């Protein structure tokens, strides 16, 4: 009988800990869901931005280098 009572007491204590931890686990789960959604959106945005950078870099490489009007050309000697 002693062992059965021990396990019953153990189960009761564990159920109590679960009741205390459950709200925190719920909030953490909700926060994780929000972060996963943000991560997905940022990954998509990152793909678009990387593609745009590659396009602009390609245009820059193909076009002749022109200095802006306010930059004075110097002779490198």
C-alpha positions as CSV (number, residue, x, y, z in Angstrom):
1,X,0.0,0.0,0.0
2,X,2.9,2.4,0.7
3,X,4.2,2.3,-2.8
4,X,0.7,2.9,-4.3
5,X,0.2,5.9,-2.1
6,X,3.7,7.2,-3.0
7,X,2.8,7.1,-6.7
8,X,-0.6,8.6,-6.2
9,X,1.1,11.5,-4.3
10,X,3.7,11.8,-7.0
11,X,1.0,12.0,-9.7
12,X,-0.9,14.6,-7.7
13,X,2.2,16.8,-7.3
14,X,3.0,16.5,-11.0
15,X,-0.6,17.4,-12.0
16,X,-0.3,20.5,-9.7
17,X,3.0,21.5,-11.4
18,X,1.3,21.1,-14.8
19,X,-1.6,23.3,-13.8
20,X,0.9,26.0,-12.8
21,X,3.0,25.7,-15.9
22,X,0.2,25.4,-18.4
23,X,-0.6,29.2,-18.8
24,X,3.1,29.9,-19.3
25,X,3.4,27.2,-21.9
26,X,0.3,28.5,-23.7
27,X,1.8,32.1,-23.8
28,X,5.1,30.7,-25.0
29,X,3.3,28.7,-27.7
30,X,1.4,31.8,-28.9
31,X,4.7,33.9,-28.9
32,X,6.4,31.1,-30.9
33,X,3.6,31.2,-33.5
34,X,4.0,35.0,-33.9
35,X,7.7,34.7,-34.2
36,X,7.4,31.9,-36.8
37,X,5.0,34.1,-38.9
38,X,7.4,37.1,-38.6
39,X,10.3,34.8,-39.6
40,X,8.4,33.6,-42.7
41,X,7.5,37.2,-43.7
42,X,11.1,38.4,-43.2
43,X,12.5,35.4,-45.2
44,X,10.2,36.4,-48.1
45,X,11.2,40.0,-47.9
46,X,14.9,39.0,-47.7
47,X,14.5,37.0,-51.0
48,X,13.0,40.0,-52.7
49,X,15.7,42.3,-51.5
50,X,18.5,40.0,-52.4
51,X,17.1,39.7,-55.9
52,X,16.8,43.5,-56.2
53,X,20.4,43.9,-55.0
54,X,21.6,41.4,-57.6
55,X,19.6,43.2,-60.3
56,X,21.1,46.6,-59.3
57,X,24.6,45.2,-59.1
58,X,24.2,43.7,-62.5
59,X,23.1,47.0,-64.0
60,X,26.0,48.8,-62.3
61,X,28.5,46.3,-63.8
62,X,27.0,46.7,-67.3
63,X,26.8,50.5,-67.4
64,X,29.9,52.7,-67.8
65,X,31.0,54.3,-64.5
66,X,29.9,57.9,-64.5
67,X,30.8,60.2,-61.7
68,X,28.0,62.3,-60.2
69,X,28.0,65.9,-61.4
70,X,29.2,67.2,-58.0
71,X,32.3,64.9,-58.0
72,X,35.4,66.4,-59.6
73,X,37.4,63.9,-61.8
74,X,41.0,63.7,-60.7
75,X,44.0,62.3,-62.5
76,X,45.6,59.5,-60.5
77,X,49.3,59.9,-60.9
